[in-house]
Structure formats: structure tokens, C-alpha cells
Amino acid sequence: MSDGTYMSWFQKLMPSRIRTEANNRRSRNVPEGLWTKCGACNSALYRPELERSFDVCPKCGYHMRIGARRRLELFLDEGARSELAENVQPVDALRFRDSRKYKERLVQAQKGTGEKDALVVMQGGIYGIPVVAAAFEFRFMGGSMGSVVGEKIVRAVNVSLQERIPLICFSASGGARMQEALLSLMQMAKTAAALGRLSDAGIPFISVLTDPTMGGVSASLAMLGDVNVAEPGALIGFAGPRVIEQTVRETLPDGFQRSEFLLQHGAIDLIVDRREMRPRLANLLAIMTHRPPPNVKPLATVT
Amino acid sequence: MMNLNCLDFERPIAELEVKIEELRYAGNDAEVNINDEINRLQQKSRQLTEQIFAALSPWQIAQLARHPQRPYTLDYLQRIFTEFEELHGDRRFGDDPAIVGGVARLEGQPVMVIGHQKGRDTKEKLLRNFGMPRPEGYRKAVRLMQLAERLRMPILTFIDTPGAYPGVGAEERGQSEAIAYNLKVMAELRTPIVSTVIGEGGSGGALAIGVSDRLLMLSYSTYAVISPEGCAAILWKSPEKAAEAAEAMGITAEQLHKLGLVDEVLPEPLGGAHRDYAAMSEILRAALLDALAKLVDIDTEQLVQQRYERLMQFGSYRE
């Protein structure tokens, strides 16, 4: 599976990107591949049915990675949603170059995902409760956090503060973006500081950790939820399993750094199935903001 | 005798110094012209050092930042502060010797001092876990910072770590949360914070005690989002490209100062801090006093607001 060292989103970017892109291609050109295979149980899945179950395998419950925009579309009420800070775009302040130029990597990621950077923020509702919701796009350079992601989180917080409405963030990231060097490290402090203000104002922040949430994102905004929620089976941690294995020179226990492991060790509040995410978070938010219970309909899709 | 504690590019200097020592030893037998020769060699050594240190690459600076003889937090504590009382433990799990902290006086004024601590010999290196803190280290640090806030003491932190420890126990006890929590708390502490990178500023493990009103760096210290070796392994697929990664990331005090991420670069004595602990300590003491003097009179609300605004302007983007 994925490895998420502090910065090793790139190592895992290659295999996982191939996998994710393959999934995506199928979803966009249905006639070409009406059937797909579950990465966990190998069951043949009917693509439209998989989409109806939010890209969770109806047979085994495996949560496949999904893009930021689809995530927010699935999560927020239809209709009244608007994107925030959509024009904030990356610049290559350091003229960073490794085997390739950062600029080229950005262009490639932008073409591949249709996003300007690795975070999408929207204002909208969930069962009528007004919220600001942000989601990481993992296919954009491993969901890495650079200046744009940091700034957009701050803008999201500011709208939450102004409107006094809760903030929800779906994380999926390998960590800080190496190509922005120390600027990206500072985004950890920047986002944490902004969330501190939200916390002081008594406005709830729900952090949803999805597969994977590692490194600098895990060690800043993602772990600072008033309520930390994880999707089942997500890899969540500070250092990546491979780095830890190399350091301690022993095999890691089964399920190490998975959601269930974090729940057991007290790092997260609860694990919620993606298919139940909307009603469960709506219920939580309604209680946390002193609202009447939302009109949550029974779920049709859960097997 | 060859000094094993010296870097490749320091070797010519070390060799000259060995020669000077030998001459000194021989000089005891009272030859007349030996003093002149010693003076000549000393001058040559100084010129050579100046020459070598005038053109250090970022990778060489990274090596200096990790120099086995570089002064560590406790070395500065001894020389700059008085009446230091080390305070231990996070009150939750344990005490992490990779971070030291406690109350002390700086020119008579009570302060809270917190810093990463590396070990000098093998035994101490293990005890200090090579300066790589576990969650209990960060939780001790934040406990002491909150104490300082209540007692209205300025906080001085010293950064010198390869990074937060990547271990099983550290993950189990919430390394991510420990770091994240510190970032959030430090941003709002109602007391002045001055952080100084004295050696290695290793990523989140460094930043977790580094959110501050003033950020100082010694001239041969580094601060980066990942180690040059780590960056090279991932982006170049080869750890041997560490020198190139160090160059690309701009990890040196000078480069970070240019980017506006660091407020002040403190010059090191000729040949680096490890060549003269006393001189380095004096430079650092003066810089800390100066930084504090700029902060102590600022109204608390304004101080916290300034720190917040400073954090908010970090980043480079367009729209």
C-alpha cells in the first residue's frame, strides 16, 4: 500500500497514481470499462454501482481513494454550494529543480487533475446546516501541502469565522511539499494558528482523515479537529511505515498506523464509513452547534 | 595525530594545527626561531580557514550544522544563563531527554529555556536519541511553555534536531498530534518567544518548538522541510545527491534570511561555532538580549496579533 514518510508522498505517488488514474479513466469513460476490480477483495464490480456506493466496495467495504471535487460533491447538499479561494495558484518561488523542474511538475499535475493545486474549498450545506468544507486532492503531487494549500485553509477558516459556521476538512496527503522547502514547513504553523482562532471562537472543526494522511499535514491541521474522524482502513501517521521499519529494523505490527490502530490508541474520536459520512457528520454538527436534529433519511446504499 | 572529529573540508586546517602543536612541543627545547615559525603557520592556518569558509556550499554548511563537536543546547545554557533548574517530564507518559527545558536567568531576568539536546559520546547519544524527540518531549516542552505564560516569563527555544523520532512507540503515542498541538499553542502564547536554530532544523520536529516572534539562525545552521539525504532519496532517487538537494531547498541561514523566513543570522566565529564555544556564546547572548528587548515592551494583545500576522504572511502564491 502507500508509504507516507514525512515527505515520501512522492515515492508512493508513482504506484498509487497509476492505480488512481486507472480508476478514474474507467469512471469517466464508462463504455470502455463498465466493470472494475476491488483493490482489496478482487471482486468484479459494476462501475455505476460502485459510484452509487461512493467508491466503497459493496462486497468488502474497502474505501477507494476519491478526488477532492467528487468528495465535496458527495458530501455537500446539492445546489447551493460555491467554491472559495479558487483562484489561489502556486508559484515557484525557489525555482526548485530536481530531476525535473517544479514548474513542470505543477503543470503536469494541473493537467492531470484539472485543479490548480492540492486543495478544493467550498461553502455549502449538509442537511441544511451551513458549513465550509475543504478536501485534499491526492492526485495533485500526493496532496502535498505548499503555500497554496496553507493559504486556502486559512481562507476557509476565515469564512468559518465570519459566518460563524463549522469547518470540515477531508485530508489525503503525503505531507509537506518538498519543492517549496521551508515555505511549506511554515504552512504547518500557519494552518495550526488559524485553526487556533477558530477553536477560540467556539466554532467546531471536524477533521476527516482519509487514506493517506501523513507527515506535515497529519502533524498540523489534520490532528487538530475538535472531532477527529477517520475513514476505515486509512493510513494515518507522522513517519511513513518504510522509514520507521528502516529506523527500528523490525517488521511493523499488522494494521500499524491504520484508522483502527489510531482509534485504539486514542488519536481519533471515531471511524465513519464513507457511505454514512453525510448523516453522521450532520448529526454531530447539529448537536455541536445547538441545532435541532437534521432530517436524516435512512441510508439506501449501505449493504 | 589525526583528529577524527573533523570534516573533509576542515582537514587541511586540522593538519596545519597538528603541525603547530608539534612545533610548540618541540619549542619547549628552546630553539630560537620556532616562535616565528609558529606565528607564520598560525597566520597561514587563519588564512586557509578564511578561504575555505568564505566559499562553503550548502551541503558543507549542513555538515557543519551536524558537526560532532558543535555546541549543543546545554553548552549554551552553561555559558549564557545562570541558576538553571532543569524541569522534567510531560506528566502523562515520561521524560524525553531529547528535549531539555527549565527555568533560568538571562542577565538576572527569569526566562524559560527549552531546546533539543544531542549526545556527545555514544552513551549519551543513545540517551538523547540523537536529538530526535518523541511525543513526550514535545508535551514536556508545551507544558513548560504554558507555565512560562502563566508566570509571565519570556521563552527562549534552541533548535537542533534531525527531526521527530520515526518509531513505533512515537506513532502509538501520537507524534503527529503532539507536534500539531504545540504549533497551535505556541501561536497563541501570551508571552514573547525567541527561537534560535543552533544546528539542524529538522522539519516538523524542529518547528514544534520553533513558532516564535523572532527567529534567529547561527550562520552555519540549517532549517529544512526534510533532510537533504531524504529529499535526494525521494526526488533524485539517490541519497548520494544530498548536496544537490541541499542546494535546491535553500536550507542555509543566509538563503532563508533572503526569503524573509528568518529574522537574523548570527555570525559564527572563524571556522564555526565548534572552534570557539565562548565566543559563540557571547554572540548568542547579545542577540537574545537584543531580541528580547525588542519584544518585552510590546503589549501582550499586540504581541500575539503580530505573531499571528507574521504566520499568516508565510507562503508564496498568486491569484
HADDOCK unambig.tbl for C-alpha pairs under 7 A between the chains (distance, minus, plus):
assign (segid A and resid 7 and name CA) (segid B and resid 226 and name CA) 6.98 0.50 0.50
assign (segid A and resid 8 and name CA) (segid B and resid 234 and name CA) 6.31 0.50 0.50
assign (segid A and resid 10 and name CA) (segid B and resid 234 and name CA) 6.41 0.50 0.50
assign (segid A and resid 11 and name CA) (segid B and resid 234 and name CA) 6.02 0.50 0.50
assign (segid A and resid 87 and name CA) (segid B and resid 319 and name CA) 5.10 0.50 0.50
assign (segid A and resid 88 and name CA) (segid B and resid 317 and name CA) 6.66 0.50 0.50
assign (segid A and resid 88 and name CA) (segid B and resid 318 and name CA) 5.78 0.50 0.50
assign (segid A and resid 88 and name CA) (segid B and resid 319 and name CA) 4.57 0.50 0.50
assign (segid A and resid 89 and name CA) (segid B and resid 317 and name CA) 5.62 0.50 0.50
assign (segid A and resid 89 and name CA) (segid B and resid 318 and name CA) 5.20 0.50 0.50
assign (segid A and resid 89 and name CA) (segid B and resid 319 and name CA) 5.73 0.50 0.50
assign (segid A and resid 90 and name CA) (segid B and resid 317 and name CA) 4.87 0.50 0.50
assign (segid A and resid 90 and name CA) (segid B and resid 318 and name CA) 6.40 0.50 0.50
assign (segid A and resid 91 and name CA) (segid B and resid 316 and name CA) 6.44 0.50 0.50
assign (segid A and resid 91 and name CA) (segid B and resid 317 and name CA) 5.20 0.50 0.50
assign (segid A and resid 91 and name CA) (segid B and resid 318 and name CA) 6.65 0.50 0.50
assign (segid A and resid 93 and name CA) (segid B and resid 316 and name CA) 6.53 0.50 0.50
assign (segid A and resid 96 and name CA) (segid B and resid 248 and name CA) 5.79 0.50 0.50
assign (segid A and resid 97 and name CA) (segid B and resid 248 and name CA) 6.46 0.50 0.50
assign (segid A and resid 98 and name CA) (segid B and resid 235 and name CA) 6.28 0.50 0.50
assign (segid A and resid 98 and name CA) (segid B and resid 236 and name CA) 6.42 0.50 0.50
assign (segid A and resid 99 and name CA) (segid B and resid 235 and name CA) 6.91 0.50 0.50
assign (segid A and resid 99 and name CA) (segid B and resid 236 and name CA) 5.94 0.50 0.50
assign (segid A and resid 147 and name CA) (segid B and resid 315 and name CA) 4.59 0.50 0.50
assign (segid A and resid 147 and name CA) (segid B and resid 316 and name CA) 5.59 0.50 0.50
assign (segid A and resid 147 and name CA) (segid B and resid 317 and name CA) 6.29 0.50 0.50
assign (segid A and resid 148 and name CA) (segid B and resid 317 and name CA) 6.05 0.50 0.50
assign (segid A and resid 178 and name CA) (segid B and resid 225 and name CA) 6.59 0.50 0.50
assign (segid A and resid 181 and name CA) (segid B and resid 224 and name CA) 6.24 0.50 0.50
assign (segid A and resid 181 and name CA) (segid B and resid 225 and name CA) 5.43 0.50 0.50
assign (segid A and resid 181 and name CA) (segid B and resid 249 and name CA) 5.29 0.50 0.50
assign (segid A and resid 182 and name CA) (segid B and resid 224 and name CA) 5.27 0.50 0.50
assign (segid A and resid 182 and name CA) (segid B and resid 225 and name CA) 5.31 0.50 0.50
assign (segid A and resid 183 and name CA) (segid B and resid 314 and name CA) 6.72 0.50 0.50
assign (segid A and resid 183 and name CA) (segid B and resid 315 and name CA) 5.63 0.50 0.50
assign (segid A and resid 185 and name CA) (segid B and resid 203 and name CA) 6.73 0.50 0.50
assign (segid A and resid 185 and name CA) (segid B and resid 204 and name CA) 6.99 0.50 0.50
assign (segid A and resid 185 and name CA) (segid B and resid 225 and name CA) 5.40 0.50 0.50
assign (segid A and resid 186 and name CA) (segid B and resid 314 and name CA) 6.48 0.50 0.50
assign (segid A and resid 189 and name CA) (segid B and resid 183 and name CA) 5.46 0.50 0.50
assign (segid A and resid 189 and name CA) (segid B and resid 211 and name CA) 6.92 0.50 0.50
assign (segid A and resid 189 and name CA) (segid B and resid 311 and name CA) 6.87 0.50 0.50
assign (segid A and resid 190 and name CA) (segid B and resid 311 and name CA) 5.15 0.50 0.50
assign (segid A and resid 190 and name CA) (segid B and resid 312 and name CA) 5.71 0.50 0.50
assign (segid A and resid 192 and name CA) (segid B and resid 180 and name CA) 6.80 0.50 0.50
assign (segid A and resid 192 and name CA) (segid B and resid 183 and name CA) 5.92 0.50 0.50
assign (segid A and resid 192 and name CA) (segid B and resid 184 and name CA) 4.84 0.50 0.50
assign (segid A and resid 193 and name CA) (segid B and resid 183 and name CA) 6.94 0.50 0.50
assign (segid A and resid 193 and name CA) (segid B and resid 184 and name CA) 5.12 0.50 0.50
assign (segid A and resid 193 and name CA) (segid B and resid 187 and name CA) 5.40 0.50 0.50
assign (segid A and resid 193 and name CA) (segid B and resid 308 and name CA) 6.95 0.50 0.50
assign (segid A and resid 196 and name CA) (segid B and resid 184 and name CA) 5.66 0.50 0.50
assign (segid A and resid 216 and name CA) (segid B and resid 204 and name CA) 6.69 0.50 0.50
assign (segid A and resid 218 and name CA) (segid B and resid 176 and name CA) 5.73 0.50 0.50
assign (segid A and resid 219 and name CA) (segid B and resid 176 and name CA) 3.93 0.50 0.50
assign (segid A and resid 219 and name CA) (segid B and resid 177 and name CA) 5.88 0.50 0.50
assign (segid A and resid 219 and name CA) (segid B and resid 179 and name CA) 5.63 0.50 0.50
assign (segid A and resid 219 and name CA) (segid B and resid 180 and name CA) 4.77 0.50 0.50
assign (segid A and resid 220 and name CA) (segid B and resid 180 and name CA) 4.18 0.50 0.50
assign (segid A and resid 221 and name CA) (segid B and resid 180 and name CA) 6.95 0.50 0.50
assign (segid A and resid 223 and name CA) (segid B and resid 176 and name CA) 6.82 0.50 0.50
assign (segid A and resid 223 and name CA) (segid B and resid 177 and name CA) 5.36 0.50 0.50
assign (segid A and resid 223 and name CA) (segid B and resid 180 and name CA) 6.56 0.50 0.50
assign (segid A and resid 224 and name CA) (segid B and resid 180 and name CA) 6.70 0.50 0.50
assign (segid A and resid 237 and name CA) (segid B and resid 171 and name CA) 6.58 0.50 0.50
assign (segid A and resid 237 and name CA) (segid B and resid 176 and name CA) 6.61 0.50 0.50
assign (segid A and resid 238 and name CA) (segid B and resid 171 and name CA) 6.85 0.50 0.50
assign (segid A and resid 238 and name CA) (segid B and resid 175 and name CA) 6.32 0.50 0.50
assign (segid A and resid 238 and name CA) (segid B and resid 176 and name CA) 5.21 0.50 0.50
assign (segid A and resid 239 and name CA) (segid B and resid 166 and name CA) 5.34 0.50 0.50
assign (segid A and resid 243 and name CA) (segid B and resid 166 and name CA) 6.94 0.50 0.50
assign (segid A and resid 244 and name CA) (segid B and resid 166 and name CA) 5.24 0.50 0.50
assign (segid A and resid 244 and name CA) (segid B and resid 167 and name CA) 5.40 0.50 0.50
assign (segid A and resid 247 and name CA) (segid B and resid 166 and name CA) 6.97 0.50 0.50
assign (segid A and resid 248 and name CA) (segid B and resid 167 and name CA) 6.50 0.50 0.50
assign (segid A and resid 265 and name CA) (segid B and resid 172 and name CA) 6.14 0.50 0.50
assign (segid A and resid 267 and name CA) (segid B and resid 174 and name CA) 6.34 0.50 0.50
